[in-house]
Amino acid sequence: MTGYGLLIFLFIGAMAGWLAGLIVRGFGFGLLGNIVVGIIGAFLAGWLLPALGVHFVIIGPIVTSIIHAMIGAIVLLVIIGLFRRA
């Protein structure tokens, strides 16, 4: 991965984490924590969605990547929130 590719990956993860934090209220970790969760969620979605057979394209590859990573971040925030409550 090039430096430019890494920056795009971090940007996508940051956007996904921020959006997931807005959607899943009460389970967030603040702005920086949600950005980290978004980056981890991008990895999670990159593994989980193809395994489930979910494939879609919205507008373009960057927007689609943000949506995929946001789904992964939402799943991760909900799982972490369930463990925090227990």
N, C-alpha and C positions, 0 to 999 in steps of 0.2 A: 504494500500500500504506500502510495506516495504521500508527501506532506499535505498536498492539496486534498487528496482523498480523505485523509485523516481529519482535516478541518471540516470537510463536508459532513463526515460521519458524526463528529462532535456537535456540529450545528443541528443536524437532524435529531440527534438524541436530546439536545437541549430544548429544542422546540417541542418535541414529543413530551418530555418531562413537564415542561411548563403547562402545556395543554392538558395533560393528564391530571396535574395538580388542580387545575381549574374545574375539571369535570368531577373528580373524586374528592369532594370536599370532606374535611375531617380526618383524612388518612395521609395528608401531605406532610412534607418535612421542610417546608419553606422553599424558597426559590432555588438555592444551590442544591439542597437535598433532592428536590424534584428533578433537577437537571441530571444529577447522577443516576436517579431512578430511571429517567428517560433513556440514558445511554445503556444501562443494564437492560431495560425493556426492549431496546432495539435489538440487542443480542437475543433476548428471549423470543421476540416476535420472529426474528430471522430463523429460529429453529422451530418454533411452535406452529406458525401459520402454514408453512409448506408441509409439515407432518400431518396437519389436519386437512390438507388439500385446498386451502383457501388461497385463491389467486385473483387479484383484481388490479385494475389500473384506473386511477382517477387523475385527470388532467395531464399529468406527466410523471416522470420517474421520481422527482424530488418530493412532490406532494404525496405520491403513493408511499414513498419511504417514510415520510413523516407520519402518515396515517397508520402504517404497519407498526412503527416504533411506538406510537401513542397507544395502540391496542395492547402491545406488550407492557408498556408502562402502567396502564390502567390495571391490567391483570396483576402485575407485581404490587402495585399500591394496595389493591384490595386484599391480596394474600398477606402482605405485611400488616395491614390494618386489622385483619382477623387475628393474627398472632399477638398484636399489641393489646387487643381487648381481652384476650384469654389470660 
